[in-house]
Amino acid sequence: MLHYIGDSAKRIDRIAYTENGVNRVKEDIKILGAMGIAQKMGSEIDNSCLVSLTASNNGTTYGIPENEQINDWNIDQQQLSSNDFVVLYDLDIAQRQHIPVCDATTIAFLKHRNINLLRNATLRKTEKPKLIPIVSMNDLRANGATVSKAISWERTATDFLRDLSYGICQELLAKFPVFVVLLETDGMLVRQNDILTLYFTPAKAEGDTGSLENEGIRNAICTQIVKQIATEEYEFSKVLPNAIGVQALPNLDQLEAPESWSILNEVCGRDRLELIEAAKRIVINGEKEILDAVPSCQYGGLQTVDRMEIENYRAIVNLMQNYAKDKDNRPLSLAVFGFPGSGKSFGIKQIAKTLGGFEIFVFNLSQFTKLSELEVSFQEIRDASIKGERLPLVFFDEFDSSFNGEALGWLKYFLAPMQDGVFMEDGRERQLGRAIFVFAGGTSTSFHNFIRSEQELFKKVKGPDFISRLKGYLNIQGPNPVNQEDKAYIIRRAMLLRSMIGRSAKQLLDSNQKVNIDENILYALLTTETYRHGARSLEFFISMSPLLGEKKWYSSLLPPRSQMDIHVDAEEFMSKVSVLGMCKELAKMSHEMYLEAELAKSPNKDLQAVTHWKNLNETYQKSNISQIQFHIERFIDSNIAIRQKTLPNKEFVFNDEDLLELSKAEHDRWYKERIRDGWVYGDKRDNSRKVHNNLVPWEQLSKEDKQKDTDVILRIPLLFNKIGLELYYR
């Protein structure tokens, strides 16, 4: 049974309207707080519990009439049983002294001033939690929680994990087995059964769709929470108004690098092969394949699911929005870096298009030969600023180029415009006016690469002074891996490729909007090591392949190798085109080698896997193929590559560290494959019941079973030798 205590209110909004030319006012009455939830739950409302609150139209309560007396919260113990639920609702109309404790489960919706009552709340060890706090992250922040807002869902979640371990959240919430933290109307964090889960609206940031300052919205969400807890369904994905992604959070001590933890990797997989399979689905089925499950952001034609890009873009958007609102007469200075063709200016332009109110200027400093050309540019910006119709958004492309033979020679000429909003013209100081400067790097691929320029030279050309005037910077990731830890680049490639096909090769889309592309080409496009000119090189494959009138992209339609070599390593790319077919052949050869070795050890062995390839169950065939493909992809992490055989008797030897890591990876691959297929651990192997004694961590394997995984790795160089190829360390 449900009982309702705490604050309740009758909110009266006066709405003006016109009827038959006469101005009228009508009253819109809403019941809020505990009685508001009772009303929504179909319970009888106790009018004696209602306090009349004055309110603004957005639902923010301002106070209570002077003659109303505010009492402390109390519960009538005699009316309650241990199976009951008490809804305690706080409208923040007074500072309370305690949270009443009873035999029933209290669902406590607390606000800013009264959140601190959780510190001293009494907990009893019972099977069911007796106190479930429901609070907003904004109120936790107001009480000192150091949790970021609206940068990325991952950043908010990992910040909260830290604070729950040794911050204000640890003091207020850590002792409760069940709690809910609301992230405005776009997400929430729920702890239940020792698992902390993030519920989030994938395409939004915290606060995008509504605020809990609107008491009507808060009341509606809290009602849904009561329904889930009181019915013991705990389906919290039904609580928020928008489509929800769900991600269980790891423990803080399980995160090697919280700053790079990504829901994208959790959903698509951490292994390269899993990422490749996810990327294939994105290209073929469209971005929706992933957008419903992972955080994303979109500004015009720009869309990304990469955590670092999301955080960078949102930070830049916040800076641009705040500058557009304030009255600072000095320019806002930003910098953007990335590899050639990564789309440095595209992203900022799409943001400007989405926000509106900007006039775009582009000046390429590498084409300027005289200082007077820069002065003319400043004059154009000044004229647009004085006109005041739209805010100038000015791109200084290749700002890091040389001038008059001096590396980074342009930097010193921007110091006064950036700092004071002035420039020199014919020896006279001129006011520049309001503008946003975007400095796009031409030679520096990242901000850190830029500031790590040769230090003495950097100081000489006023590099530190230039950096001190920047308000923000953006590193564009692009379709190439940024570093060895960057696994998400394959997903970025997939989204770029799908978008490009949709724009430039629509004939490849069938009636269901699926892309018709040869699996070998798709594999090569996604996995080739580097696109030499970034996104432009990826686009080259579409524009230079003779696809006009074609309904499917076959390997025979690829551009000539001589043209291809401008944009990728053509030999490597074409070897990728043949990898899938090669994997099938190598898998067959590998299985026959395994079969020969096993039967030599035990001629009467009765295992399904010990069967010739042509008679082998399809599940085992696929397992063998994925095994080879998995390790070909893993070789990249060990700096191992494939090439035509150079010497007939040359043998490849793995170094000890790589052999151990690859052996562990093989066991991990096999383990995950079996778990996905429904196998379970058992002391004795039983194929018919899908029970296997080796479904344990690598460390628990016997020496003999570890050697089986190592033998898989050692067979691979022999297989390549048989088809005229060899492995080598790069």
C-alpha positions in Angstrom: 0.0 0.0 0.0 1.2 3.5 -0.8 1.1 6.4 1.8 2.0 10.0 1.0 3.7 12.5 3.4 5.9 15.5 3.0 5.1 18.6 1.0 2.1 19.0 -1.2 1.0 22.1 -3.1 -1.8 23.6 -5.2 -0.1 25.6 -7.8 -2.2 28.3 -9.5 -0.9 29.6 -12.8 -2.8 32.6 -14.3 -2.9 32.4 -18.0 -3.9 35.5 -20.1 -5.9 35.0 -23.3 -8.1 37.0 -25.6 -11.7 36.0 -26.3 -13.9 37.9 -28.8 -11.6 40.9 -28.5 -11.7 40.9 -24.7 -8.6 40.2 -22.6 -9.3 37.5 -20.0 -7.4 35.6 -17.4 -8.0 32.0 -16.5 -6.6 30.0 -13.6 -4.8 26.7 -14.3 -4.7 24.6 -11.1 -2.2 21.8 -10.7 -1.6 19.6 -7.6 2.1 19.1 -6.9 4.3 17.2 -4.5 3.1 14.2 -2.5 -0.5 14.7 -3.3 0.3 15.3 -7.0 1.9 11.9 -7.1 -1.1 10.5 -5.2 -3.5 12.0 -7.8 -1.5 10.5 -10.7 -1.4 7.2 -9.0 -5.2 7.3 -8.6 -5.2 7.7 -4.8 -7.5 10.0 -2.9 -6.2 13.5 -2.3 -6.2 14.9 1.2 -7.0 18.6 0.8 -5.7 19.3 4.3 -2.2 18.5 3.1 -2.3 21.2 0.4 -0.3 24.4 0.7 -1.0 27.1 -1.8 2.2 28.1 -3.6 2.7 31.1 -5.9 4.5 30.0 -9.0 5.8 31.3 -12.3 4.6 29.9 -15.6 7.6 27.6 -15.9 6.6 25.9 -12.6 9.3 27.2 -10.3 7.8 27.7 -6.8 8.6 30.9 -5.1 7.2 30.5 -1.6 4.2 30.1 0.6 1.6 32.4 2.1 2.7 33.9 5.5 -0.2 32.3 7.4 0.8 28.8 6.4 2.7 26.8 9.1 5.4 24.4 7.9 5.7 21.3 10.1 8.4 18.6 10.2 7.8 15.4 8.3 6.0 12.7 10.4 4.7 9.2 9.8 1.9 7.5 11.6 3.6 4.2 12.4 0.3 2.4 13.3 -1.0 2.7 9.7 2.1 1.0 8.2 3.3 -2.5 7.6 6.7 -3.7 6.3 5.3 -4.3 2.8 4.0 -0.7 2.5 5.7 2.2 0.7 5.8 5.8 1.9 6.2 8.6 -0.6 8.0 11.5 1.0 8.1 14.5 -1.2 10.2 17.6 -0.6 9.3 21.0 -2.3 12.2 22.7 -0.5 9.8 25.1 1.3 11.6 24.7 4.6 14.6 23.2 6.3 13.6 19.9 7.9 15.2 18.2 10.9 15.1 14.5 10.0 13.8 11.9 7.6 11.3 9.8 9.6 12.1 6.1 9.8 9.5 3.3 9.8 8.9 -0.3 9.0 7.7 0.5 5.5 10.0 1.5 2.6 10.3 5.3 2.3 10.9 6.7 -1.2 12.3 10.1 -0.4 12.3 12.8 -3.1 14.7 15.3 -1.5 15.7 18.8 -2.7 18.6 21.2 -2.2 18.4 22.1 1.5 17.2 18.7 2.8 19.6 16.5 0.9 22.0 16.8 3.9 19.5 14.9 6.0 20.9 11.8 4.2 24.1 12.1 6.2 22.5 11.1 9.5 19.7 8.9 8.1 19.3 5.7 10.1 19.6 2.5 8.1 18.5 -0.9 9.4 19.7 -4.2 7.9 16.6 -5.6 6.3 15.9 -7.7 3.2 14.2 -4.8 1.5 15.8 -1.3 1.6 13.9 0.9 4.0 15.0 4.3 2.6 15.5 5.0 -1.1 16.7 8.5 -1.8 15.8 10.2 -5.1 17.8 13.4 -5.7 18.8 15.5 -8.6 22.5 15.9 -9.7 22.0 19.7 -9.8 21.2 19.6 -6.0 24.2 17.4 -5.4 26.4 19.8 -7.3 24.9 22.7 -5.2 26.0 20.8 -2.1 29.6 20.4 -3.4 29.6 17.4 -5.7 32.3 17.8 -8.4 30.4 16.3 -11.3 30.5 17.9 -14.8 27.3 18.7 -16.7 26.4 18.3 -20.4 29.9 17.6 -21.6 29.4 13.9 -22.2 27.4 11.1 -20.5 30.7 9.3 -19.9 32.3 12.3 -18.2 29.2 12.8 -15.9 29.2 9.1 -15.0 32.9 8.8 -14.2 32.9 12.0 -12.3 30.0 10.6 -10.2 31.9 7.4 -9.6 34.8 9.4 -8.2 32.5 11.5 -6.0 30.7 8.4 -4.8 34.1 7.0 -3.7 35.6 10.0 -1.9 33.4 13.1 -2.3 30.1 14.6 -1.2 28.2 11.8 -2.9 30.1 9.3 -0.8 28.9 11.1 2.4 25.3 11.4 1.2 24.6 8.3 -0.9 27.2 5.5 -0.6 25.5 3.7 2.3 22.2 3.3 0.5 21.8 0.0 -1.5 19.2 1.6 -3.8 19.2 5.3 -4.9 18.3 7.3 -8.0 20.1 10.5 -9.2 18.2 12.4 -11.8 20.2 14.1 -14.6 17.5 16.7 -15.4 15.0 15.1 -17.8 17.5 13.4 -20.0 19.2 10.8 -17.8 19.6 9.3 -14.4 22.0 7.1 -12.4 20.4 4.2 -10.5 22.1 1.9 -8.0 20.4 -1.5 -7.3 21.8 -4.9 -6.4 25.3 -3.4 -6.1 25.2 -2.3 -9.8 25.2 1.3 -10.8 23.4 1.9 -14.1 23.4 5.0 -16.3 20.1 5.7 -18.2 20.6 8.4 -20.9 19.0 10.0 -23.9 21.7 9.1 -26.6 21.4 12.2 -28.8 21.0 14.7 -26.0 23.0 16.2 -23.2 21.9 16.7 -19.6 19.3 19.5 -19.6 18.6 19.6 -23.4 14.9 18.7 -23.2 13.8 20.0 -19.8 14.7 21.1 -16.3 13.7 19.6 -12.9 13.3 23.2 -11.8 9.9 22.9 -13.4 8.0 21.3 -10.5 5.4 19.8 -12.8 8.0 17.9 -14.8 9.8 16.7 -11.6 6.4 15.6 -10.2 5.7 13.6 -13.4 9.1 11.8 -13.4 8.9 11.1 -9.7 5.5 9.5 -10.2 7.0 7.1 -12.8 9.8 6.2 -10.3 7.1 5.4 -7.6 5.3 3.1 -10.0 8.5 1.1 -10.8 9.6 0.8 -7.1 6.1 0.2 -5.6 5.4 -2.6 -8.2 8.9 -3.9 -7.7 9.4 -4.0 -11.5 12.4 -1.6 -11.4 12.2 -0.9 -15.1 13.7 2.5 -14.9 14.1 2.8 -18.7 10.3 3.7 -18.6 10.8 6.6 -16.3 12.1 9.4 -18.5 10.1 10.9 -21.3 12.6 10.2 -24.2 14.2 7.2 -25.8 16.8 5.8 -23.4 20.1 4.1 -23.7 21.2 1.9 -20.8 24.8 1.2 -19.6 25.9 -0.6 -16.5 29.0 1.3 -15.0 32.2 -0.5 -14.0 33.6 0.0 -10.5 36.0 2.9 -10.4 39.0 0.6 -9.6 38.2 -1.3 -12.8 38.7 1.8 -15.0 42.3 2.0 -16.1 41.7 5.4 -17.7 38.3 7.0 -16.7 39.0 9.9 -19.1 38.9 7.5 -22.1 36.1 5.1 -20.9 33.5 5.0 -23.7 30.0 3.7 -23.9 30.7 3.2 -27.6 33.4 0.6 -26.8 31.1 -1.1 -24.2 28.4 -1.4 -26.8 30.5 -2.3 -29.9 33.1 -4.3 -28.1 36.7 -3.6 -27.1 38.2 -6.2 -29.5 39.1 -4.9 -32.9 37.1 -7.7 -34.6 34.0 -6.8 -32.7 34.4 -3.1 -33.7 34.9 -4.1 -37.3 31.7 -6.1 -37.3 29.8 -3.2 -35.7 31.3 -0.8 -38.3 30.1 -3.1 -41.1 26.6 -3.0 -39.8 26.7 0.8 -39.6 27.7 1.2 -43.3 25.2 -1.4 -44.5 22.2 -0.6 -42.3 22.8 3.1 -41.5 23.8 5.1 -38.5 20.6 4.1 -36.6 22.3 0.8 -36.1 24.3 2.5 -33.4 22.7 5.8 -32.6 19.9 4.3 -30.4 22.4 2.8 -28.1 25.4 5.1 -27.7 25.8 8.9 -27.0 26.0 11.1 -30.0 25.8 14.7 -31.0 24.8 16.4 -34.2 25.1 19.9 -35.6 23.8 20.2 -39.1 25.7 17.7 -41.3 28.1 16.9 -38.5 27.5 13.8 -36.5 29.8 11.9 -34.1 29.6 9.1 -31.6 33.2 9.5 -30.5 33.4 10.5 -26.8 36.4 12.9 -27.3 34.8 14.6 -30.3 31.5 15.0 -28.4 33.2 16.6 -25.5 35.3 18.9 -27.7 32.4 20.0 -29.8 30.1 20.7 -26.8 32.8 22.7 -25.1 33.2 24.8 -28.3 29.4 25.2 -28.6 29.2 26.5 -25.0 31.9 29.0 -25.7 30.3 30.3 -28.9 26.8 30.5 -27.3 28.1 32.4 -24.2 30.1 34.8 -26.4 27.1 35.5 -28.6 25.2 36.5 -25.4 27.8 38.6 -23.7 29.0 42.1 -24.5 32.8 41.5 -24.7 34.2 43.7 -27.5 37.3 41.5 -27.9 37.2 38.6 -30.2 36.7 35.0 -28.9 39.8 33.1 -30.0 39.6 29.3 -30.7 41.9 26.9 -32.4 41.2 23.7 -34.3 43.7 21.0 -35.2 43.6 17.7 -37.2 45.2 15.8 -40.0 44.8 17.1 -43.5 41.3 16.3 -44.8 39.9 15.6 -41.3 37.3 18.3 -41.7 38.7 21.0 -39.4 36.6 23.9 -40.8 33.5 21.7 -41.6 32.7 21.0 -37.9 32.8 24.6 -36.8 30.8 25.7 -39.9 28.1 23.2 -39.1 27.9 24.4 -35.5 27.6 28.0 -36.7 24.9 26.9 -39.1 23.0 25.2 -36.3 23.3 28.1 -33.9 22.6 30.8 -36.6 23.5 34.5 -36.6 27.1 34.2 -38.0 28.8 35.6 -41.1 31.7 33.3 -42.2 35.0 34.6 -43.5 37.9 32.3 -44.6 41.5 33.6 -45.0 44.4 31.2 -45.8 47.5 32.6 -44.3 49.8 30.3 -46.3 48.7 32.3 -49.4 49.5 35.7 -47.8 52.9 37.2 -48.7 52.5 40.6 -47.1 51.4 41.9 -43.8 49.1 44.4 -45.6 47.0 41.4 -46.7 46.3 40.5 -43.1 45.4 44.2 -42.4 42.8 44.1 -45.3 41.3 41.0 -43.7 41.0 42.7 -40.4 39.3 45.7 -42.1 36.7 43.3 -43.6 36.0 41.8 -40.2 35.7 45.3 -38.7 33.2 46.4 -41.4 31.0 43.3 -40.8 31.2 43.8 -37.0 30.2 47.5 -37.2 27.3 46.5 -39.5 26.1 44.3 -36.6 23.7 42.2 -38.6 25.6 38.9 -38.0 28.6 38.0 -35.8 31.8 37.5 -37.9 33.1 33.9 -37.7 36.6 34.1 -39.1 38.7 31.1 -40.2 42.5 31.7 -40.3 43.5 28.6 -42.2 47.1 27.3 -41.8 47.8 29.9 -39.1 50.9 27.9 -38.2 52.5 28.4 -41.6 55.8 30.4 -42.1 55.9 34.1 -42.9 59.0 35.9 -44.3 61.0 32.7 -43.8 60.2 32.5 -40.1 58.4 29.4 -38.8 55.1 30.3 -37.1 55.8 33.8 -38.3 52.1 35.0 -38.2 51.5 34.4 -34.5 52.8 37.7 -33.2 50.6 39.7 -35.5 47.5 38.3 -33.8 48.4 39.1 -30.2 46.9 42.6 -30.1 43.7 41.7 -32.0 43.2 38.7 -29.7 44.0 40.5 -26.4 42.6 44.0 -27.0 40.4 43.8 -30.1 42.6 46.2 -32.0 44.8 46.1 -35.1 47.2 48.5 -36.9 46.2 50.1 -40.2 48.6 52.6 -41.9 50.3 53.1 -38.5 47.0 53.8 -36.7 45.3 51.7 -34.1 41.8 50.5 -35.1 39.1 48.8 -33.1 38.3 45.4 -34.6 34.9 44.8 -33.0 33.2 41.6 -31.9 34.1 38.4 -33.8 35.0 34.8 -33.3 38.5 33.8 -34.5 39.1 30.2 -35.5 42.7 29.3 -36.0 42.9 26.1 -38.1 46.3 24.4 -38.0 47.9 23.3 -41.3 51.0 21.6 -40.0 50.1 20.7 -36.4 47.8 17.7 -36.1 46.8 18.4 -32.5 47.0 21.1 -29.9 49.7 19.2 -28.0 51.6 18.7 -31.2 51.5 22.5 -31.7 52.6 23.4 -28.2 55.4 20.9 -28.3 57.1 22.7 -31.2 60.8 23.3 -30.6 60.7 25.3 -27.3 63.3 28.0 -28.0 61.7 28.8 -31.4 58.2 28.6 -29.9 59.1 31.2 -27.3 60.9 33.4 -29.8 57.8 33.6 -32.1 55.5 34.4 -29.1 53.9 30.9 -29.1 53.1 30.9 -25.3 51.6 34.4 -25.6 49.4 33.2 -28.4 48.2 30.2 -26.5 47.4 32.3 -23.4 44.9 34.2 -25.5 43.0 31.1 -26.8 39.7 30.4 -24.9 39.4 26.8 -26.3 40.6 24.4 -28.9 39.3 21.4 -30.8 41.1 18.3 -32.0 39.4 16.7 -34.9 39.9 13.0 -34.8 39.1 12.1 -38.5 39.1 8.7 -40.1 42.7 7.7 -39.0 43.7 6.4 -35.5 45.0 9.3 -33.4 47.2 6.9 -31.3 47.6 3.2 -30.6 44.8 3.4 -28.0 42.3 4.9 -30.4 40.0 2.0 -31.3 36.9 4.0 -32.2 38.4 5.3 -35.5 36.8 2.3 -37.2 33.4 3.5 -36.1 34.2 7.1 -37.3 35.2 5.7 -40.6 32.0 3.7 -40.9 29.9 6.7 -40.2 31.8 8.9 -42.7 31.6 6.2 -45.3 27.8 5.7 -44.8 27.3 9.5 -45.0 29.4 9.8 -48.2 27.6 6.9 -49.9 24.3 8.5 -49.0 25.4 11.8 -50.6 27.5 10.7 -53.6 26.4 7.1 -54.5 22.7 6.8 -53.6 22.3 4.1 -56.3 24.0 1.7 -54.0 21.1 1.9 -51.5 18.3 -0.6 -51.9 14.6 0.0 -51.1 15.3 -0.6 -47.4 18.2 1.9 -47.5 20.8 -0.9 -47.1 24.1 -0.4 -48.9 25.0 -3.0 -51.5 28.8 -3.4 -51.3 31.1 -6.3 -51.7 32.2 -7.5 -48.2 35.8 -7.5 -49.2 35.8 -3.9 -50.3 34.0 -2.9 -47.1 36.5 -4.7 -45.0 39.4 -3.0 -46.8 37.8 0.5 -46.6 37.3 0.0 -42.8 40.6 -1.5 -41.9 43.3 -0.1 -44.2 45.9 1.4 -42.0 46.0 5.1 -43.0 44.1 7.4 -45.4 46.9 9.8 -46.4 44.7 12.8 -46.8 42.0 12.0 -44.2 38.4 12.1 -45.2 39.3 13.4 -48.6 41.0 10.1 -49.4 38.0 8.1 -48.2 35.8 10.2 -50.5 38.3 9.5 -53.4 37.3 5.9 -53.4 33.7 6.8 -54.1 34.3 9.6 -56.6 36.9 7.7 -58.6 35.2 4.3 -58.7 33.0 3.9 -61.8 29.8 3.5 -59.9 27.4 5.4 -62.2 24.5 3.0 -63.0 25.8 0.3 -60.7 23.6 -1.2 -58.0 26.4 -2.9 -56.1 30.0 -1.9 -55.5 32.2 -4.8 -56.6 36.0 -5.0 -56.3 36.2 -4.8 -60.1 35.0 -1.2 -59.8 37.9 0.0 -57.6 40.1 2.8 -58.9 43.4 1.9 -60.6 46.2 1.2 -58.2 48.3 4.1 -59.4 45.6 6.5 -58.4 44.8 4.6 -55.2 48.4 4.9 -54.1 48.0 8.7 -53.7 45.5 8.2 -51.0 46.4 4.8 -49.3 49.1 2.2 -49.5 47.7 0.5 -52.5 49.5 -2.8 -51.9 48.2 -3.0 -48.3 44.7 -2.0 -49.3 44.5 -4.7 -52.0 45.8 -7.3 -49.6 42.9 -6.3 -47.3 40.5 -6.8 -50.1 41.6 -10.4 -50.3 41.8 -11.0 -46.5 38.4 -12.5 -46.0 38.8 -15.1 -48.7 42.4 -15.7 -47.5 41.0 -16.2 -43.9 38.7 -19.0 -45.1 41.5 -20.8 -46.9 43.9 -20.4 -43.9 41.2 -21.5 -41.5 40.7 -24.7 -43.6 44.5 -25.4 -43.6 44.7 -24.6 -39.9 42.0 -27.0 -39.0 43.6 -29.8 -41.0 47.0 -29.2 -39.3 45.1 -29.3 -35.9 43.3 -32.5 -36.9 46.6 -34.1 -37.9 48.2 -33.2 -34.6 45.3 -34.3 -32.5 44.8 -37.7 -34.2 48.6 -38.3 -33.9 48.2 -37.9 -30.2 45.0 -39.9 -29.8 43.8 -41.9 -32.9 40.5 -42.9 -31.4 39.5 -39.3 -30.2 35.8 -38.8 -30.5 35.3 -35.1 -30.9 33.2 -33.2 -33.4 36.0 -30.7 -33.9 38.3 -33.5 -34.9 36.6 -33.9 -38.3 37.8 -33.1 -41.8 36.8 -29.5 -42.9 34.2 -30.5 -45.4 32.3 -32.5 -42.8 32.8 -30.0 -40.0 29.8 -28.4 -38.4 29.2 -24.8 -39.8 29.6 -23.4 -36.2 33.1 -24.8 -36.0 34.0 -23.6 -39.5 32.9 -20.0 -38.6 34.9 -20.3 -35.4 38.0 -21.2 -37.3 37.6 -18.4 -39.8 37.0 -15.8 -37.1 40.0 -17.2 -35.2 42.3 -16.4 -38.2 40.7 -13.0 -38.9 40.9 -12.1 -35.2 44.7 -12.7 -35.0 45.4 -10.9 -38.3 43.7 -7.9 -36.8 45.5 -8.4 -33.4 48.9 -8.4 -35.2 48.4 -4.7 -35.8 48.8 -4.0 -32.0 52.0 -6.0 -32.0 53.4 -4.1 -35.0 53.3 -7.3 -37.1 52.5 -7.0 -40.8 52.0 -9.4 -43.8 53.9 -9.3 -47.1 55.0 -11.5 -50.0 57.6 -14.0 -49.0 61.1 -12.6 -49.4 63.3 -15.7 -48.7 62.2 -19.3 -49.2 63.5 -20.7 -45.9 63.0 -17.7 -43.7 61.0 -18.4 -40.5 59.1 -15.9 -38.5 59.6 -15.9 -34.7 57.3 -14.2 -32.3 59.1 -12.4 -29.4 58.1 -13.9 -26.0 56.0 -11.0 -24.9 53.9 -11.0 -28.1 53.5 -14.8 -28.1 52.2 -14.7 -24.5 49.8 -11.8 -25.2 48.5 -13.3 -28.4 48.0 -16.7 -26.6 46.0 -15.0 -23.9 44.0 -13.1 -26.6 43.2 -16.4 -28.3 41.8 -17.9 -25.1 39.8 -14.7 -24.5 38.4 -14.8 -28.0 37.4 -18.5 -27.7 35.9 -17.9 -24.2 33.7 -15.0 -25.5 32.7 -17.0 -28.5 31.6 -19.9 -26.4 29.7 -17.8 -23.9 27.8 -16.0 -26.8 26.9 -19.5 -28.1 25.3 -20.5 -24.8 28.1 -22.6 -23.3 28.7 -22.8 -19.6 31.5 -24.0 -17.3 31.5 -27.6 -16.0 34.1 -29.9 -14.5 33.7 -32.3 -17.4 33.3 -31.3 -21.1 30.0 -32.3 -22.6 29.4 -31.0 -26.2 25.8 -32.1 -26.3 25.0 -29.9 -23.2 27.3 -27.1 -24.2 29.5 -27.6 -21.1 33.2 -27.0 -21.2 35.9 -27.3 -18.5 38.1 -24.6 -20.0 35.6 -21.7 -19.6 37.8 -20.1 -17.0 40.3 -17.2 -17.0 43.7 -17.8 -18.7 45.5 -18.0 -15.3 43.4 -21.0 -14.3 44.2 -23.1 -17.4 46.5 -26.1 -17.1 49.9 -25.8 -18.8 48.7 -28.2 -21.4 45.6 -26.2 -22.3 47.6 -22.9 -22.4 49.9 -24.6 -24.9 46.9 -25.3 -27.1 46.3 -21.6 -27.4 50.0 -20.9 -28.0 50.0 -23.6 -30.8 47.2 -21.7 -32.5 49.5 -18.7 -32.7 52.5 -20.7 -33.8 50.6 -22.3 -36.7 49.8 -18.9 -38.3 53.2 -18.1 -39.8 53.3 -21.7 -41.2 49.9 -21.1 -42.8 51.1 -17.9 -44.5 54.2 -19.7 -45.7 52.0 -22.2 -47.5 50.4 -19.5 -49.6 53.6 -17.5 -50.4 53.2 -14.8 -47.7 55.2 -14.1 -44.5 54.8 -12.2 -41.3 57.4 -9.6 -40.3 58.0 -7.0 -37.6 57.7 -3.5 -38.9 
